């Protein structure tokens, strides 16, 4: 990013630069492979409403921390020594956070909070020292909310369990309300780089569903059965259709929408579509991995209530967020997405009372139909 000469964030050209995500950024993102696996494992071990609430709060805070660095590396090149050192130090902080996930609301509450605080402090220091003039002004408005939220999580470690979760809720609210109270137009956005960073984190989330196949198949220590192999292939079909739906129908269009906007409009679209709406999108994939893990382990059995809801509700949430992104970009959503959402929710009873493999297969069919409908609509426009 460069300094914007206009007083309100200015109007940058509606074209993309050629900047791409660096290898250091990809290396940085690998910590989130571990973090996502930790959340999935924690929820699989405790598939209750309490476990779900903890998982959602953890994902919300870790997503916001990751997103802060996506904005940072969009503004600051990682080719120089200081940014590299800060990002590597931040990886250490994120590693502490990821290691603390299973006990973040209990014995590891302090390490988790200290790790998040360190991550946000390093983020603010690098933004203030290496960002452009207007980037510095923007981060000085946002940094206090990031630090306050971290301190709330730290304070939650020292209060009774009944109060603790509410401090976490307040912390998440502080993080997500902050950009509305600050001047988001003070940040400038490189569309290609920004969209690519978020596409890569979606790939990482999809990777967690692939990991869930392997973990689910080997969890009982026995050899993989034929039915488990079939369940794995059906799951691959589902994840492939979800990948297709996101990358063929949404990712490029979101990037083009960023290119077409300038100044404050571009910054706000980046905030809404990527920082806000991608959080539940990525979260839906991670939560689906819990249902997938349970399915692969016992494909002929039914799922318990919460894993069934996570599997089918997660698929519906994925489609809902894609629809919300289109609406935010002032685009039509078509008939296939609402029908697909209803179809995913309708599969929930099958997951709860029938064989889990059948539910995954039904979801795969639903997504395949959506992909085909999108492709037909795409070719009609050509």
C-alpha positions in Angstrom: 0.0 0.0 0.0 1.1 3.5 -0.6 -0.1 6.7 1.1 -3.4 8.0 -0.3 -3.3 11.7 -0.9 -7.0 12.3 -0.6 -8.5 13.2 2.8 -11.0 10.3 3.0 -9.0 7.4 1.6 -9.1 8.7 -1.9 -9.8 7.0 -5.2 -7.3 4.6 -6.4 -7.4 3.2 -10.0 -9.9 0.5 -10.5 -7.2 -2.0 -11.6 -5.3 -4.7 -9.9 -1.6 -4.8 -9.4 0.4 -7.9 -10.0 1.3 -8.5 -6.4 0.8 -12.0 -5.2 1.0 -13.8 -1.8 4.6 -14.5 -0.8 6.0 -17.8 0.4 6.4 -16.3 3.9 2.6 -15.6 4.0 1.9 -19.2 2.9 4.3 -20.4 5.6 2.6 -18.2 8.1 -0.8 -19.7 7.2 0.4 -23.2 8.0 -0.1 -22.4 11.7 -3.8 -22.3 10.9 -3.8 -25.9 9.6 -2.8 -26.8 13.2 -5.3 -24.4 14.7 -8.2 -25.7 12.7 -7.3 -29.3 13.5 -7.2 -28.4 17.2 -10.7 -26.9 17.1 -12.1 -29.8 15.1 -10.5 -32.3 17.5 -11.8 -30.4 20.6 -15.3 -30.3 19.3 -15.2 -34.0 18.2 -14.2 -34.9 21.7 -17.0 -32.7 23.3 -19.9 -32.6 20.8 -22.2 -30.5 23.1 -23.6 -27.0 22.9 -20.9 -25.9 25.3 -18.2 -27.3 23.1 -19.8 -25.7 20.1 -20.0 -22.3 21.8 -16.3 -22.6 22.7 -15.4 -23.6 19.2 -17.2 -20.7 17.6 -15.6 -18.2 20.0 -12.2 -19.6 19.4 -12.6 -19.5 15.6 -13.9 -16.0 15.8 -10.9 -14.7 17.7 -8.3 -16.6 15.7 -10.0 -15.6 12.4 -9.8 -11.9 13.4 -6.1 -12.3 14.3 -5.4 -14.0 11.0 -7.4 -11.4 9.1 -5.4 -8.6 10.8 -2.3 -10.0 9.3 -4.0 -10.4 5.9 -4.6 -6.7 6.0 -1.1 -6.1 7.3 0.7 -8.0 4.5 -1.5 -6.3 2.0 0.1 -3.1 3.1 3.6 -4.1 4.0 5.9 -6.1 1.8 7.4 -9.2 3.4 10.6 -8.9 1.3 12.3 -6.7 4.0 13.9 -7.8 7.2 11.6 -6.2 9.8 8.4 -7.6 8.4 9.9 -11.0 8.1 11.1 -11.0 11.7 7.7 -9.8 13.0 5.8 -12.3 11.0 8.0 -15.2 12.3 7.6 -13.9 15.8 3.9 -13.7 15.3 3.9 -17.4 14.1 5.4 -18.2 17.5 2.5 -16.4 19.2 0.0 -18.2 17.0 1.6 -21.5 17.8 1.0 -20.9 21.5 -2.6 -19.9 20.7 -3.1 -23.1 18.7 -1.5 -25.3 21.3 -3.8 -23.8 23.9 -7.0 -24.3 22.0 -8.2 -27.6 23.7 -7.9 -26.0 27.2 -8.4 -22.4 26.3 -11.4 -22.1 28.6 -9.7 -24.0 31.4 -6.0 -24.6 32.3 -4.6 -23.0 29.1 -6.6 -19.8 29.3 -3.6 -17.6 30.2 -1.3 -18.9 27.5 -4.0 -18.5 24.9 -4.7 -14.9 26.0 -1.0 -14.0 26.2 -0.4 -15.5 22.7 -3.3 -13.5 21.2 -2.2 -10.3 22.9 1.4 -10.8 21.6 0.0 -11.4 18.1 -2.0 -8.2 18.1 0.8 -6.1 19.6 3.3 -7.2 17.0 0.7 -6.5 14.3 0.2 -2.9 15.5 3.9 -2.3 15.8 4.7 -3.5 12.3 1.7 -1.6 10.8 2.7 1.6 12.6 6.4 1.4 11.7 6.2 0.1 8.1 2.8 1.0 6.8 2.0 4.1 4.8 0.9 7.3 6.6 -2.8 6.6 6.2 -2.3 2.9 7.1 -0.7 4.1 10.4 -3.6 6.4 11.1 -6.0 3.5 10.5 -4.2 1.0 12.7 -4.0 3.5 15.5 -7.8 3.5 15.5 -8.1 -0.2 15.4 -5.3 -1.3 17.7 -7.0 -0.3 20.9 -10.0 -2.6 20.2 -7.6 -5.5 19.5 -5.7 -4.9 22.7 -8.9 -4.5 24.8 -10.3 -7.7 23.4 -7.1 -9.6 24.2 -7.1 -8.2 27.8 -10.8 -9.3 28.2 -9.8 -12.8 27.2 -6.9 -12.6 29.7 -9.2 -11.4 32.4 -11.6 -14.2 31.7 -9.0 -16.6 32.9 -9.4 -15.3 36.4 -13.2 -15.3 36.8 -15.6 -18.1 37.5 -16.6 -20.3 34.6 -20.1 -19.0 34.5 -18.7 -15.5 33.8 -15.8 -16.5 31.7 -17.7 -17.3 28.5 -19.5 -13.9 28.6 -16.2 -12.1 28.7 -15.2 -14.0 25.6 -18.4 -12.9 24.0 -17.7 -9.3 24.8 -14.2 -9.7 23.5 -15.4 -11.0 20.2 -18.0 -8.2 20.0 -15.3 -5.6 20.6 -13.1 -7.0 17.8 -15.9 -7.1 15.2 -17.5 -3.8 16.1 -14.2 -2.0 16.0 -14.0 -1.5 12.2 -17.4 0.1 12.2 -16.2 2.7 14.8 -13.0 3.4 12.9 -12.4 4.9 9.5 -11.9 1.8 7.4 -11.4 4.1 4.4 -7.9 4.9 5.7 -6.8 1.5 4.6 -6.0 0.8 0.9 -6.4 -2.6 -0.6 -4.5 -4.4 -3.3 -7.4 -6.5 -4.8 -5.4 -9.4 -6.3 -3.3 -10.0 -3.2 -6.1 -9.5 -0.7 -8.5 -11.9 -2.6 -5.7 -14.5 -3.0 -4.9 -14.5 0.7 -8.5 -15.3 1.6 -8.8 -17.9 -1.1 -5.7 -19.7 0.3 -7.2 -19.8 3.8 -10.4 -21.3 2.3 -8.1 -24.0 0.8 -6.6 -24.6 4.3 -10.1 -25.0 5.7 -11.0 -27.5 2.9 -7.7 -29.3 3.9 -9.1 -29.8 7.3 -12.0 -31.9 5.9 -9.4 -34.0 4.1 -7.5 -34.5 7.3 -10.8 -35.5 8.9 -11.2 -38.3 6.5 -7.8 -39.8 7.5 -8.3 -39.2 11.2 -11.8 -40.7 11.2 -10.8 -43.8 9.3 -7.8 -44.6 11.6 -9.3 -43.4 14.9 -10.2 -46.9 16.2 -6.8 -48.4 15.3 -8.2 -51.1 13.0 -7.7 -51.5 9.3 -9.8 -49.4 7.0 -12.9 -51.2 5.8 -14.5 -51.1 2.4 -17.4 -49.0 3.6 -15.0 -46.5 5.1 -13.2 -46.3 1.7 -16.5 -45.6 0.0 -17.3 -43.0 2.7 -14.0 -41.3 2.0 -14.6 -41.2 -1.7 -18.1 -39.8 -1.2 -16.7 -37.1 1.1 -14.1 -36.2 -1.5 -16.9 -35.7 -4.0 -18.7 -33.4 -1.5 -15.6 -31.3 -0.8 -14.7 -31.2 -4.5 -18.2 -29.8 -5.3 -17.8 -27.2 -2.5 -14.4 -26.2 -3.8 -15.9 -25.9 -7.3 -18.7 -23.7 -6.0 -16.4 -21.3 -4.2 -13.5 -21.1 -6.7 -15.4 -21.3 -10.0 -18.3 -19.1 -9.0 -17.2 -16.8 -6.2 -13.5 -16.2 -5.7 -12.8 -14.5 -9.1 -16.0 -12.5 -8.9 -15.1 -11.2 -5.5 -11.7 -10.1 -6.7 -13.2 -8.4 -9.8 -15.7 -6.6 -7.5 -12.8 -5.2 -5.5 -11.0 -4.1 -8.7 -14.2 -2.3 -9.8 -14.4 -0.2 -6.7 -12.2 2.5 -5.4 -11.3 4.3 -2.2 -13.6 3.9 0.7 -16.0 1.7 -1.3 -13.2 -0.8 -2.0 -12.1 -0.9 1.7 -15.6 -1.4 2.9 -16.3 -4.2 0.4 -13.0 -5.9 1.5 -14.1 -5.6 5.1 -17.6 -6.9 4.6 -17.0 -9.7 2.0 -13.6 -11.0 3.2 -13.1 -10.0 6.9 -16.7 -10.5 8.0 -18.5 -13.0 5.7 -15.5 -15.2 5.1 -15.3 -15.9 8.9 -18.6 -18.0 9.0 -17.8 -19.4 5.6 -14.4 -20.8 6.8 -16.0 -21.7 10.1 -18.7 -23.7 8.3 -16.1 -25.9 6.6 -14.2 -26.5 9.9 -17.4 -27.4 11.7 -18.4 -29.7 8.9 -15.1 -31.6 9.4 -16.5 -32.7 12.8 -19.4 -34.4 11.1 -17.2 -35.8 8.4 -14.8 -37.3 11.0 -17.7 -39.0 12.8 -19.0 -40.3 9.5 -15.8 -41.8 8.3 -15.3 -43.6 11.6 -18.8 -45.2 11.5 -20.3 -44.7 8.0 -23.1 -47.2 8.4 -24.3 -45.7 11.7 -26.4 -42.6 12.3 -24.8 -39.4 13.7 -25.6 -38.0 17.0 -27.6 -34.8 17.0 -24.8 -32.2 17.1 -22.5 -33.8 14.6 -25.5 -34.2 12.3 -26.3 -30.5 12.7 -22.7 -29.5 12.1 -22.5 -31.5 8.9 -25.8 -30.4 7.3 -26.1 -27.0 9.0 -22.4 -26.3 8.1 -23.2 -27.1 4.4 -26.2 -24.8 4.5 -24.2 -22.0 6.2 -21.5 -22.3 3.5 -24.1 -21.6 0.8 -25.8 -18.9 2.9 -22.5 -17.0 3.2 -21.8 -17.3 -0.5 -25.3 -15.8 -1.1 -24.6 -13.0 1.3 -21.4 -12.2 -0.5 -23.2 -11.9 -3.8 -25.8 -9.7 -2.3 -23.1 -7.5 -0.7 -21.6 -7.2 -4.2 -25.0 -6.2 -5.6 -25.3 -9.5 -7.6 -28.2 -11.8 -8.1 -28.0 -15.2 -6.3 -30.2 -17.3 -8.6 -32.5 -20.1 -7.6 -30.0 -22.8 -6.9 -28.5 -21.4 -3.7 -31.8 -21.0 -1.7 -32.9 -24.4 -2.9 -29.5 -25.9 -1.9 -29.7 -24.3 1.5 -33.1 -25.9 2.1 -31.9 -29.2 0.7 -28.9 -29.3 3.1 -31.1 -28.6 6.1 -33.6 -31.3 4.9 -30.7 -33.9 5.0 -30.3 -33.4 8.8 -32.9 -36.0 9.8 -31.3 -38.5 7.4 -27.9 -37.9 9.2 -29.6 -38.3 12.6 -31.6 -41.4 11.9 -30.1 -43.1 8.8 -26.6 -44.1 7.8 -24.2 -41.2 7.9 -22.7 -42.1 4.5 -26.1 -41.6 2.9 -26.3 -38.0 4.4 -22.8 -37.2 3.0 -23.9 -38.6 -0.3 -27.0 -36.5 -0.4 -25.1 -33.4 0.4 -22.6 -34.2 -2.4 -25.6 -34.6 -4.9 -27.0 -31.2 -3.7 -23.7 -29.4 -4.3 -23.2 -31.1 -7.6 -26.6 -29.9 -8.8 -25.7 -26.3 -7.6 -22.4 -26.5 -9.5 -24.1 -27.7 -12.7 -26.7 -24.9 -12.4 -24.0 -22.3 -11.9 -22.1 -23.6 -14.9 -25.2 -23.4 -17.1 -25.9 -19.9 -16.0 -22.3 -18.9 -16.6 -22.2 -20.3 -20.1 -25.5 -18.6 -20.9 -23.9 -15.3 -20.1 -21.0 -15.9 -22.5 
